[in-house]
Amino acid sequence: MKLSFKRGVHPVGNKAISKDAALTDFPTPQEVSIPLSQHIGAPAALAVEVGSAVKAGTLIGKAASFVSANVFSSVSGVVKSIEKKRTAIGSFCDHVVIENDGLYEEETLPSLSELSSESIKNRVREAGIVGMGGATFPTHVKLSPKTPVDVLIINAAECEPYITCDYRLCLEKPREIMEGIGYLMTALGVSNAIVGMEDNKEDAIASLQAVAPENVRVCSLKTKYPQGAEKQLIFALTGRVVPEGALPSDVGAVVDNVHTAFAVYEAVALGKPSYMRAMTISGQACTHPGNFWVRNGVTYQAVAEFAGMLPETMKVISGGPMMGFAQADLLPSTGKGTSSILFLNDDEISDGDKPISACINCASCASHCPMHLMPMFIERAVEEEDALKAKGLHAMSCLECGCCSFVCPASRPLVQSMRRAKKLIREKGV
């Protein structure tokens, strides 16, 4: 029996568009616009001013609290301006606009004199590393759990359709990933790690297994969405259930993305801060899909021009089609959590053209929800603005994975209702 979790959905993967494209350098434009909020938590505090000379790796935003992350320049050049701009998720924050001199001179962090738990945690914090699967939670916070843990879980599932950058990373950088996993284990003080990857990536699984030490197991998971969700991944790999309102560390586990492990390797072994990441460009509405090393601060407009965005593009999505954010324009910039940018045509989003109709009480949303929720009832509570009822239906446990909207025959915007439910609960202080 394949390792998995209960319920979930099976969307068309569409990974063939980019899976065979090796990671190559994205041509960075003459100007980058780097957001000071690329993470969950407080935006970084501005650490440069207009006219400042910077290098790739120069600190331009300093973490403003424990749950925050440093931000670095991704190019060498001069700070042109500080501007308030919209991010890919719709919020506004300060952006440091830098004129790229094309030299790409680098500034690195000093070498570590020892590889202790504390020194590695400090290095992860200094380097501004966050969860690079898309969640962007500051990694140094995860490495300081309040309860003892005994296992590190590495999320290499990459269950979202289209996205293949983690897959390419596992094929091309397996030794570096394993070294990063070792650093994370040292930081946590654990002696065992488990890597979980969906079984539609057998060559990448073999690539990691070939270099994995005895205390790191690389496991094949059933290809199903959302296999990479934290609680579902923990259950699939360990059988442990994370209770409602609890953290993975409460059941003895810490989960980090495979790209995060690679970033930790670069920070510890090379002294390289986090200012570049692997990213997938895909979709049938672009002529140049693939996987690329992209520096933070590249505008989506520059990505669209490079990708050859076609006139028939109907939707541009930052992230995957299930949990990503559709863009109103191409003004936002790439950051640490930008795993992909998708250019989709009408055929790829045709289901979205179906008119919304009344709920037919089929319970498809409930039968597929990986958190065993009742989305149709939560939606009704939201419409009635009944925060107490929404809370009682465990709306705060929703992953916002989109399974409910995906299977709804009435095309109800259920995942949006789940988000509204959480907002209603917070606003009314339930």
C-alpha positions in Angstrom: 0.0 0.0 0.0 1.4 3.4 -1.0 2.0 6.0 1.6 -0.7 8.6 1.6 -3.5 10.3 3.5 -7.3 10.1 3.3 -9.3 11.9 0.7 -7.9 14.6 -1.6 -8.2 14.9 -5.4 -6.3 14.0 -8.6 -6.0 17.1 -10.9 -4.2 16.8 -14.2 -0.5 17.3 -13.5 0.6 19.1 -16.7 4.2 18.7 -15.5 5.4 17.4 -18.9 5.5 21.0 -20.2 8.6 21.8 -18.1 9.8 18.7 -16.3 12.6 17.9 -18.8 13.9 21.5 -18.8 17.1 21.7 -16.7 17.6 24.7 -14.4 19.2 27.6 -16.2 19.9 31.2 -15.3 17.0 33.7 -15.9 18.3 36.8 -17.7 17.9 39.5 -14.9 16.6 42.8 -16.2 18.4 46.2 -15.8 16.2 47.0 -12.8 14.9 44.9 -10.0 12.2 45.8 -7.4 12.7 43.8 -4.3 9.8 43.6 -1.7 10.7 43.9 2.0 7.9 41.5 2.8 8.7 38.1 1.3 7.7 36.1 4.3 5.1 35.4 6.9 5.5 37.9 9.8 6.6 41.5 10.1 8.0 43.1 7.0 11.8 43.7 7.1 12.9 47.2 8.2 14.7 49.2 5.5 18.5 49.0 5.8 19.6 51.1 2.8 18.7 54.5 1.3 18.5 55.9 -2.1 22.0 56.1 -3.7 23.4 53.2 -1.6 25.8 51.0 -3.5 24.9 47.3 -3.1 26.1 43.9 -4.1 24.3 40.6 -4.6 24.0 39.6 -0.9 24.0 43.0 0.6 21.4 43.3 3.4 18.7 45.8 2.3 16.0 44.8 4.8 16.6 43.7 8.4 14.2 41.4 10.2 11.9 43.5 12.3 11.0 40.8 14.9 11.6 37.1 15.7 8.9 36.1 13.1 10.4 38.1 10.3 13.3 37.6 7.8 16.2 39.5 6.4 16.0 40.6 2.8 19.0 40.9 0.5 19.9 42.6 -2.8 19.9 40.1 -5.6 22.1 42.2 -7.9 25.0 44.6 -7.7 24.3 48.2 -8.4 22.8 51.3 -6.9 19.5 51.8 -5.0 17.3 53.9 -7.3 14.2 54.4 -5.2 12.1 53.1 -2.3 8.5 52.6 -3.5 5.3 51.2 -2.0 4.0 48.5 -4.4 1.6 45.7 -4.5 2.8 42.1 -4.0 1.6 39.0 -5.8 -0.8 38.2 -2.9 -2.4 41.6 -3.1 -0.9 43.4 -0.1 1.3 46.5 -0.2 4.8 46.9 1.1 8.0 48.9 0.5 10.1 47.7 -2.4 13.8 48.6 -2.9 14.3 49.4 -6.6 17.9 48.7 -7.7 19.7 49.6 -10.9 21.5 46.4 -12.0 25.0 47.2 -13.1 25.3 43.7 -14.7 28.5 42.8 -12.8 26.8 40.6 -10.2 29.5 41.3 -7.6 28.7 39.2 -4.5 28.8 39.8 -0.7 28.8 36.7 1.4 28.3 35.9 5.0 31.5 35.0 7.1 32.5 31.3 7.3 31.2 29.5 10.4 33.9 28.5 12.9 31.8 25.5 14.1 28.7 23.6 13.0 26.8 23.5 16.2 23.0 23.7 16.6 23.1 27.4 17.6 25.5 28.4 14.9 23.4 26.8 12.2 20.2 28.4 13.6 21.9 31.8 13.6 23.2 31.3 10.1 19.7 30.4 8.8 18.3 33.6 10.5 21.2 35.7 9.2 20.6 34.4 5.6 16.9 35.2 5.7 15.8 31.7 4.8 12.1 31.0 4.7 9.9 28.1 3.6 10.5 28.0 -0.1 7.6 25.7 -0.9 5.4 28.8 -1.0 4.4 29.2 2.7 7.5 31.5 3.4 7.4 30.9 7.2 10.8 32.0 8.6 12.9 28.8 8.9 14.8 29.9 12.0 11.5 30.0 13.9 10.8 26.4 12.9 14.2 25.3 14.1 13.3 26.6 17.6 10.3 24.4 18.5 8.9 24.7 22.0 8.5 21.0 22.4 11.1 18.2 21.8 11.1 16.7 18.2 12.6 13.4 17.0 12.2 13.6 13.2 12.8 16.1 10.4 10.5 15.7 7.4 11.5 17.1 4.1 8.7 18.0 1.8 9.6 17.1 -1.8 6.1 16.1 -2.8 5.6 19.1 -5.2 1.9 18.0 -5.6 0.7 21.2 -7.3 0.1 20.8 -11.1 2.6 22.4 -13.5 5.4 23.1 -10.9 8.6 21.2 -11.5 11.4 23.3 -10.0 11.8 21.1 -6.9 11.9 18.0 -9.1 14.7 19.5 -11.1 16.5 20.5 -8.0 16.4 16.9 -6.7 17.8 15.7 -10.0 20.5 18.3 -10.3 21.6 19.0 -6.7 21.0 15.8 -4.7 24.3 16.0 -2.7 23.8 19.7 -1.8 20.3 18.9 -0.6 21.5 16.0 1.6 24.1 18.3 3.1 21.5 20.9 3.8 19.3 18.2 5.4 22.3 17.3 7.6 22.6 20.9 8.8 18.9 21.1 9.6 19.1 17.8 11.6 22.0 19.3 13.6 20.1 22.5 14.2 17.1 20.5 15.6 19.2 17.9 17.4 17.5 15.0 15.7 19.2 11.8 14.3 16.6 10.9 11.7 15.0 12.5 8.6 12.4 11.4 6.1 12.1 12.8 2.6 8.7 12.4 0.9 8.2 12.6 -2.8 5.3 11.6 -5.0 5.8 8.5 -7.1 5.4 10.2 -10.4 9.0 11.4 -9.9 10.9 8.1 -9.7 14.1 9.4 -11.2 14.3 12.2 -8.7 13.6 9.7 -5.9 16.4 7.5 -7.1 18.7 10.6 -7.4 18.2 11.4 -3.7 18.4 7.7 -2.6 21.7 7.3 -4.3 23.4 9.9 -2.0 21.2 9.6 1.2 23.0 8.5 4.4 21.5 5.7 6.5 19.6 8.0 8.8 17.8 9.8 5.9 15.0 7.8 4.3 13.7 8.8 0.9 10.1 7.6 0.6 7.7 7.3 -2.4 4.3 8.8 -1.8 1.1 8.2 -3.7 0.6 10.9 -6.3 -2.4 12.8 -5.0 -3.2 16.4 -4.1 -2.5 17.9 -1.5 0.1 15.3 -0.6 2.6 18.1 0.2 0.3 19.7 2.8 2.1 19.6 6.2 -0.4 17.6 8.2 -1.1 15.2 5.4 2.6 14.7 4.8 3.3 13.9 8.5 0.4 11.4 8.5 1.6 9.7 5.3 5.2 9.3 6.5 4.8 8.7 10.2 1.2 7.9 10.9 1.1 10.8 13.4 -2.0 13.0 13.5 -1.5 16.7 14.3 -4.5 17.8 16.4 -6.6 20.8 15.5 -4.8 24.0 16.6 -1.5 22.1 17.2 1.8 22.4 15.5 3.8 19.6 13.9 6.4 19.9 16.7 3.6 18.9 19.1 3.8 15.4 17.6 7.6 15.4 17.4 8.1 16.6 13.8 9.4 19.6 11.9 8.7 19.9 8.2 10.9 21.8 5.8 10.7 22.1 2.0 13.4 20.5 -0.1 14.3 23.8 -1.6 14.7 25.2 1.9 17.2 22.5 2.6 19.2 23.5 -0.4 19.1 27.2 0.7 20.4 26.1 4.1 23.3 24.3 2.4 24.2 27.4 0.4 24.0 29.6 3.6 26.1 27.3 5.8 28.6 25.9 3.3 29.0 28.9 1.0 27.9 31.8 3.1 25.3 32.7 0.5 22.2 34.6 1.7 18.7 33.8 0.2 18.2 36.1 -2.8 17.7 33.6 -5.7 15.5 30.6 -6.1 14.6 27.9 -8.6 11.3 28.7 -10.3 9.0 27.1 -12.9 7.6 29.1 -15.8 4.8 27.1 -17.5 1.4 27.0 -19.1 0.2 26.6 -22.7 0.0 30.4 -23.1 3.7 31.0 -23.2 6.4 30.0 -25.7 9.3 29.5 -23.4 8.4 27.3 -20.4 11.1 25.8 -18.2 12.8 25.9 -14.9 15.1 28.8 -14.0 17.3 30.3 -11.3 15.5 33.7 -10.8 16.8 36.5 -8.7 14.4 38.2 -6.3 12.8 41.4 -7.6 12.2 40.5 -11.2 8.9 41.9 -12.2 6.2 39.6 -13.6 6.2 41.8 -16.7 9.9 40.9 -17.3 9.0 37.2 -16.7 6.1 37.5 -19.2 8.3 39.1 -21.9 11.0 36.4 -21.5 8.5 33.6 -21.4 6.8 34.8 -24.6 3.3 35.4 -23.1 0.8 34.8 -25.9 -2.2 37.1 -26.7 -4.5 34.2 -25.8 -3.4 34.3 -22.1 -6.5 34.2 -20.0 -5.0 34.0 -16.6 -1.6 34.6 -15.0 -1.1 32.7 -11.7 1.6 33.2 -9.1 2.2 29.8 -7.6 0.2 26.7 -8.5 -3.3 26.6 -10.0 -4.8 25.1 -6.8 -3.4 27.4 -4.2 -1.8 30.2 -6.2 -3.0 33.8 -6.7 -4.4 35.0 -10.0 -2.8 38.3 -11.0 -4.7 41.5 -12.0 -1.6 42.8 -13.7 2.1 42.1 -14.2 3.4 44.7 -11.7 4.4 42.4 -8.8 7.9 41.1 -8.4 9.4 37.6 -7.7 10.4 36.7 -4.1 11.6 33.9 -2.0 8.2 32.1 -2.2 7.6 32.5 -6.0 7.8 28.8 -6.9 6.2 29.4 -10.3 4.4 31.8 -12.7 1.8 30.2 -14.9 0.4 31.6 -18.2 -2.9 29.7 -18.9 -5.1 29.8 -21.9 -8.9 29.3 -22.2 -8.6 25.5 -22.4 -6.7 25.3 -19.2 -9.2 27.4 -17.2 -12.3 26.4 -19.0 -13.9 25.0 -15.8 -13.8 28.5 -14.4 -16.2 29.6 -17.1 -19.1 27.6 -15.7 -21.7 29.7 -14.1 -22.1 29.5 -10.3 -25.3 27.8 -9.3 -27.0 26.9 -6.0 -25.5 24.2 -3.8 -27.1 20.8 -4.7 -26.1 19.2 -1.4 -24.1 16.5 -3.1 -21.4 16.6 -0.4 -18.5 16.2 -2.9 -16.6 19.0 -1.1 -16.9 17.2 2.2 -16.0 13.8 0.8 -12.8 15.1 -0.8 -11.7 17.5 2.0 -8.3 16.3 3.4 -9.1 18.0 6.7 -12.5 16.3 6.9 -14.4 19.6 7.0 -17.9 20.4 5.7 -17.2 23.3 3.3 -20.9 23.7 2.2 -22.0 24.4 5.8 -19.1 26.7 6.4 -20.0 28.7 3.3 -23.6 29.0 4.6 -22.3 30.2 7.9 -20.3 32.9 6.1 -23.3 34.0 4.1 -25.2 34.4 7.4 -22.1 36.1 8.9 -22.3 33.6 11.8 -18.7 33.5 13.0 -19.6 31.2 15.9 -21.1 28.6 13.6 -18.1 28.8 11.3 -15.7 28.4 14.2 -17.7 25.4 15.4 -17.4 23.9 12.0 -13.6 24.1 12.4 -13.1 26.6 9.5 -9.8 27.7 11.0 -8.4 24.2 10.2 -8.9 24.7 6.5 -5.7 24.4 4.4 -7.2 26.5 1.6 -6.0 23.8 -0.7 -8.8 24.2 -3.1 -10.0 20.6 -3.2 -13.6 21.7 -2.4 -13.8 24.3 -5.3 -12.1 21.8 -7.6 -14.8 19.1 -7.2 -17.9 21.3 -6.8 -20.4 20.6 -9.6 -22.1 23.9 -8.9 -18.8 25.9 -9.3 -19.2 27.4 -5.8 -16.2 29.6 -4.8 -15.8 27.5 -1.7 -12.1 28.1 -1.0 -12.8 31.9 -1.1 -15.6 31.2 1.4 -13.2 29.4 3.7 -10.9 32.4 3.6 -13.8 34.7 4.3 -14.8 32.5 7.2 -11.3 32.8 8.8 -11.5 36.6 8.4 -14.9 36.7 9.9 -13.8 34.7 12.9 -10.8 36.9 13.5 -12.8 40.1 13.1 -15.5 39.1 15.5 -12.9 37.7 18.0 -14.6 34.3 18.3 
